[in-house]
Amino acid sequence: MVSEVSPLVHRATEFLDEISSKLKVVDLSRLKKDKKYFEEFYLTLVENLEELKSLKDEMEQRGFDSPYFALGMRFGGFEGYKREDVEDQRDVARHKMFFRSDASFKKGTFERTKSAIASHNIAIGHLEEFVLFVCKCGKETKGKEALKIIEEKKEFICPKCGSNKAELNENPHGIYRIEIVPNLVYGGEFTREISRFTSSERMAYRELIEILREKKRGRIKSATVTFKVKENGRWVTKKEQVEIKDSRLDYEGVLRSKYGRIIIEHIRYHHERSILVSGRYNRQ
């Protein structure tokens, strides 16, 4: 029995393995100093990323992101399907085992592809913050502008004088850790790397992931106010949420303009929250 989408799984796995092989060793010292090496490495990342995103889109169209849902619909999802209609239950069990295995393989390939995309995006982000080209004509080009020129011209060409002899430097104002670039799993095989951890390393890894997933407190965006207001001669307790307006949180003014005299009993502030490192695959 052959799955109709197995060619896509095979193609994706082959490409991911090819990436792993090609980017297994990244020479950090050359990446920081050698213009040609930097350009070739960046262009490789861009080309890989384009193909990886295309594979991801194709997988999503074929249901690789939720293959077990389709499996559930096949067995027991339709009212017309009855187990007693099947003469050989062992044959059904073999079919179910195949489909479960097939679904697991699809999901694993999809997860690996998303992890590879995250690794490429992280590397490109650090290269963007790191890069600064200084030409003999005095022109300095950095960041997105420099990478865009490499992408369009296949090498860095000075936008001022047209020379391709600019010197590669580190951007002193960039925020980067270029040393992590050689350690990223460009083929998406993070699960293989985790499987090699010792039990203590695995526990430490889990703790790090949890820390990166923790939310940090941001600025106040609103407040829930519990207050008393007089209605028909009686004090009635109410609760209302007040949003920031014109960069001010004037909950007392807002409520007084709406209800008149009030007695505030309790205020609960709501903060904007953001993940320290967004995206599961970026954290991994």
C-alpha positions as CSV (number, residue, x, y, z in Angstrom):
1,M,0.0,0.0,0.0
2,V,1.6,3.3,-1.1
3,S,0.4,6.7,0.2
4,E,-0.5,9.2,-2.5
5,V,1.5,11.9,-0.8
6,S,4.6,9.9,-0.1
7,P,6.5,11.6,-3.0
8,L,6.1,14.9,-1.1
9,V,7.4,13.3,2.1
10,H,10.3,11.8,0.2
11,R,11.1,15.1,-1.5
12,A,11.0,17.1,1.7
13,T,13.1,14.6,3.6
14,E,15.7,14.5,0.8
15,F,15.9,18.3,0.7
16,L,16.2,18.6,4.5
17,D,19.0,16.0,4.6
18,E,20.8,17.8,1.8
19,I,20.6,21.1,3.8
20,S,22.0,19.3,6.9
21,S,24.9,17.9,4.9
22,K,25.7,21.2,3.2
23,L,25.5,23.4,6.3
24,K,26.9,20.8,8.7
25,V,30.0,22.9,9.1
26,V,29.9,26.7,9.1
27,D,33.2,28.5,9.4
28,L,32.6,31.3,11.9
29,S,35.9,33.1,11.4
30,R,35.4,33.2,7.6
31,L,31.8,34.2,8.0
32,K,32.9,37.2,10.0
33,K,35.8,38.3,7.7
34,D,35.5,36.8,4.2
35,K,33.1,38.8,2.0
36,K,32.6,36.0,-0.6
37,Y,32.0,33.4,2.0
38,F,29.4,35.6,3.8
39,E,27.7,36.3,0.5
40,E,27.5,32.7,-0.6
41,F,26.3,31.6,2.9
42,Y,23.6,34.2,2.9
43,L,22.4,33.4,-0.6
44,T,22.3,29.7,0.4
45,L,20.0,30.5,3.3
46,V,17.7,32.6,1.1
47,E,17.4,29.9,-1.5
48,N,16.8,27.2,1.1
49,L,14.2,29.3,2.9
50,E,12.2,29.9,-0.3
51,E,12.1,26.1,-1.0
52,L,11.3,25.3,2.6
53,K,8.3,27.7,2.6
54,S,7.1,26.3,-0.6
55,L,7.2,22.7,0.9
56,K,5.5,23.9,4.0
57,D,2.6,25.5,2.0
58,E,2.2,22.3,0.0
59,M,2.2,20.2,3.1
60,E,-0.5,22.4,4.7
61,Q,-2.6,22.1,1.6
62,R,-2.4,18.3,1.9
63,G,-3.2,18.3,5.6
64,F,0.3,17.5,7.0
65,D,-0.3,19.9,9.9
66,S,-3.2,17.8,11.2
67,P,-3.0,14.3,9.7
68,Y,-4.6,12.6,12.7
69,F,-7.8,14.5,12.1
70,A,-8.1,13.0,8.6
71,L,-7.4,9.6,10.2
72,G,-10.2,10.1,12.7
73,M,-12.6,10.9,9.9
74,R,-11.7,7.7,8.0
75,F,-12.3,5.4,10.9
76,G,-15.5,6.1,12.7
77,G,-16.1,9.6,11.4
78,F,-18.9,8.7,9.0
79,E,-22.2,7.4,10.2
80,G,-22.5,4.9,7.3
81,Y,-19.4,3.1,8.4
82,K,-20.0,0.0,10.6
83,R,-17.4,-2.3,12.0
84,E,-19.6,-5.3,11.6
85,D,-19.7,-4.7,7.8
86,V,-16.0,-5.7,7.6
87,E,-15.4,-9.4,7.4
88,D,-11.8,-9.5,8.4
89,Q,-11.1,-7.3,11.4
90,R,-7.4,-8.1,11.4
91,D,-7.2,-6.6,7.9
92,V,-8.9,-3.4,9.2
93,A,-6.3,-3.3,12.1
94,R,-3.5,-3.6,9.6
95,H,-5.0,-0.7,7.5
96,K,-5.3,1.4,10.7
97,M,-1.7,0.7,11.7
98,F,-0.5,1.8,8.2
99,F,-2.5,5.0,8.3
100,R,-1.3,5.9,11.8
101,S,2.3,5.3,10.8
102,D,1.7,7.3,7.6
103,A,0.1,10.2,9.6
104,S,3.0,10.1,12.1
105,F,5.5,10.4,9.3
106,K,3.7,13.3,7.7
107,K,3.5,15.2,11.0
108,G,7.2,14.5,11.7
109,T,8.2,15.8,8.3
110,F,6.0,18.9,8.7
111,E,7.5,19.6,12.2
112,R,11.0,19.2,10.9
113,T,10.3,21.6,8.0
114,K,9.0,24.3,10.3
115,S,12.0,23.9,12.6
116,A,14.3,24.3,9.5
117,I,12.5,27.5,8.5
118,A,12.9,28.8,12.1
119,S,16.7,28.1,12.0
120,H,17.1,29.9,8.7
121,N,15.1,32.9,9.8
122,I,17.2,33.1,13.0
123,A,20.4,33.0,11.1
124,I,19.3,35.6,8.6
125,G,18.2,37.9,11.5
126,H,21.7,37.7,13.1
127,L,23.5,38.2,9.7
128,E,21.3,41.3,9.1
129,E,22.3,42.8,12.5
130,F,25.9,41.8,12.1
131,V,26.8,43.0,8.6
132,L,28.5,46.3,7.6
133,F,30.2,46.8,4.3
134,V,32.7,49.7,4.1
135,C,33.7,50.8,0.6
136,K,36.9,52.6,-0.3
137,C,34.8,55.5,-1.6
138,G,33.7,56.0,2.1
139,K,30.2,54.6,1.7
140,E,29.0,52.4,4.6
141,T,26.1,50.0,4.0
142,K,24.6,47.7,6.6
143,G,21.6,45.6,7.7
144,K,18.7,45.0,5.4
145,E,20.0,47.3,2.7
146,A,23.3,45.3,2.4
147,L,21.5,42.0,2.3
148,K,19.0,43.2,-0.3
149,I,21.9,44.2,-2.6
150,I,23.5,40.7,-2.1
151,E,20.1,39.1,-2.9
152,E,19.6,41.2,-6.1
153,K,23.2,41.3,-7.4
154,K,24.4,37.9,-6.0
155,E,27.2,39.8,-4.3
156,F,27.6,43.1,-2.5
157,I,28.0,46.1,-4.9
158,C,28.6,49.5,-3.4
159,P,25.4,51.6,-4.2
160,K,27.6,54.7,-4.5
161,C,30.5,53.8,-6.7
162,G,29.6,50.4,-8.1
163,S,32.7,48.6,-6.7
164,N,32.5,45.0,-5.5
165,K,35.6,45.4,-3.3
166,A,34.0,46.6,-0.2
167,E,35.3,45.3,3.1
168,L,33.2,43.2,5.4
169,N,33.0,44.5,9.0
170,E,30.9,44.0,12.1
171,N,28.2,46.5,12.7
172,P,29.1,48.1,16.1
173,H,25.5,49.1,16.7
174,G,23.9,45.8,15.7
175,I,22.2,43.4,18.2
176,Y,23.4,39.9,17.3
177,R,25.2,36.8,18.5
178,I,26.9,35.6,15.3
179,E,28.5,32.7,17.2
180,I,25.2,30.8,17.4
181,V,24.9,30.7,13.6
182,P,27.1,27.6,13.1
183,N,25.1,25.8,15.8
184,L,21.6,26.1,14.3
185,V,19.9,23.0,13.0
186,Y,19.3,24.0,9.4
187,G,17.9,20.6,8.5
188,G,15.3,20.9,11.3
189,E,16.5,17.8,13.1
190,F,16.2,19.2,16.6
191,T,14.6,16.1,17.9
192,R,17.6,14.0,16.9
193,E,19.8,16.4,18.8
194,I,17.6,16.3,21.9
195,S,17.6,12.4,21.8
196,R,21.4,12.6,22.3
197,F,21.1,14.6,25.6
198,T,21.7,13.0,28.9
199,S,18.8,13.0,31.4
200,S,20.2,16.1,33.2
201,E,20.8,17.9,29.9
202,R,17.2,17.1,28.9
203,M,15.9,18.5,32.1
204,A,18.0,21.7,31.7
205,Y,16.7,22.0,28.1
206,R,13.1,21.8,29.3
207,E,13.7,24.5,31.9
208,L,15.3,26.8,29.3
209,I,12.3,26.3,27.0
210,E,9.9,27.2,29.8
211,I,11.9,30.3,30.6
212,L,11.8,31.4,27.0
213,R,8.1,30.8,26.9
214,E,7.4,32.9,30.0
215,K,5.6,36.1,29.6
216,K,7.1,39.4,30.7
217,R,5.0,42.2,32.1
218,G,4.4,45.1,29.7
219,R,2.7,48.5,30.1
220,I,-0.7,48.9,31.6
221,K,-3.5,48.7,28.9
222,S,-6.6,48.8,31.0
223,A,-8.1,48.5,34.5
224,T,-11.1,46.7,36.0
225,V,-12.6,48.9,38.7
226,T,-15.0,47.7,41.4
227,F,-17.0,50.6,42.8
228,K,-20.2,51.6,44.5
229,V,-22.7,54.0,43.0
230,K,-26.0,55.2,44.4
231,E,-29.1,54.0,42.5
232,N,-32.7,54.7,43.8
233,G,-31.3,55.6,47.2
234,R,-29.2,52.5,47.6
235,W,-25.5,51.9,47.2
236,V,-25.0,49.3,44.5
237,T,-21.7,47.6,43.7
238,K,-20.6,47.6,40.1
239,K,-17.6,46.4,38.1
240,E,-16.4,48.0,34.9
241,Q,-13.3,47.8,32.7
242,V,-11.7,51.1,31.6
243,E,-9.3,51.3,28.6
244,I,-6.4,53.7,28.2
245,K,-7.4,56.7,26.1
246,D,-4.9,59.3,24.7
247,S,-2.1,57.5,26.7
248,R,-3.9,58.1,30.0
249,L,-5.8,55.7,32.2
250,D,-8.3,58.1,33.9
251,Y,-10.6,55.4,35.3
252,E,-12.0,57.8,38.0
253,G,-12.8,60.6,35.5
254,V,-14.4,58.1,33.1
255,L,-16.6,56.5,35.8
256,R,-17.6,59.8,37.4
257,S,-18.7,61.3,34.1
258,K,-20.8,58.2,33.5
259,Y,-22.2,57.6,37.0
260,G,-21.7,60.8,39.0
261,R,-20.5,60.2,42.6
262,I,-18.8,56.9,43.1
263,I,-16.8,55.1,45.8
264,I,-13.9,53.0,44.4
265,E,-13.4,49.7,46.3
266,H,-10.8,47.9,44.2
267,I,-8.7,48.3,41.0
268,R,-7.2,45.5,39.0
269,Y,-4.7,46.6,36.3
270,H,-4.2,44.7,33.1
271,H,-0.8,44.7,31.4
272,E,0.2,44.1,27.8
273,R,2.1,40.8,27.8
274,S,4.6,39.5,25.3
275,I,6.5,36.2,25.0
276,L,10.3,36.5,25.6
277,V,10.9,34.4,22.5
278,S,7.9,34.0,20.3
279,G,7.3,30.9,18.2
280,R,7.8,27.3,19.4
281,Y,10.3,26.5,16.7
282,N,12.4,29.6,17.5
283,R,12.6,28.5,21.1
284,Q,13.6,25.0,20.2
